[in-house]
Amino acid sequence: MLRLVPFAERHLTERYVSWLNDPVVTRYSEQRHRRHTLASCRAYWESIAAPDRFWAIELDGRHIGNITATVDARNGVADLAILIGERDAQGHGHGLTAWVQAIRESGARKITAGTMATNVPMLRLFEKSGMQIAGRRARHYLWEGQEVDMVMAECFPDRG
C-alpha cells in the first residue's frame, strides 16, 4: 500500500542520501547540482515550516521517495515537486499515485509544478494527473550541456 506520511527523522538515512547523490535518480532534478550528506538533509528537513509540506512516499512501509509542497496560503496555491529515489520503484505508477494524493491532501485551490521539457516521465505525470500545461520559460535550465525550457503545469482540484 502506498502512503504519504510526514517526513520524519526515521527517513533520514544513508539510503535516502544516496538517492540525492545518484546522477541517474537526480538527472532532471536541481538536486543534481550539489553533494548531499545526512547533515545537509537534516538541515533541509528542519527548515521546512508550515504551511509548506514535506512528505515521504512509503510503499508497504518502505521509503521510496518524497514530495514537497511549497504553499502560498494567502493565495491558496501549492507548488509540488516529487522524487522517486528507489530505482526499483520507478516506472510502476507510484509517483502518479503519490502525486494525486498530494494534490488532494494539499488543500490548495490551485496546484502548480514545473519541469524540464526533456523530462518526459514528469510531463506524462502532469497529463495523467489532470494537470494542464500553463506555459514555458524558454531556455530556463542548463541540462547536460543544453539550454532546456521549463514546462509549467497547473490544475484546480476543486473543479474536478
URBELBEL-V917589 format. One line per field, one symbol per residue. phi: phi as a letter, one per 20 degrees, with the letter a starting at -180 (. if undefined). burial: 1 if it has 24 or more other ideal C-beta (glycine too) atoms within 12 Angstrom, else 0. A space follows every 10 residues. Layout:
# URBELBEL-V917589
phi=???
burial=???
This chain:
# URBELBEL-V917589
phi=.ececggcgf eecffggfgf defffegddf ffecedcgff ffffgfefcg efccdeeddl nefdrbcdce ddffdmdcdd bcbeefgfef mdnfffgfff ffgfffmefc dcabbffeeg gffffgffen fdfdrcdflf ddclmcecfe ddcbbcgfdm
burial=0101101000 1100011011 1000111110 1000010000 1001100000 0111111110 0111111111 1000001111 1111110011 0001111111 1110010101 1111111010 1110110010 1000000000 1000000001 1111101000
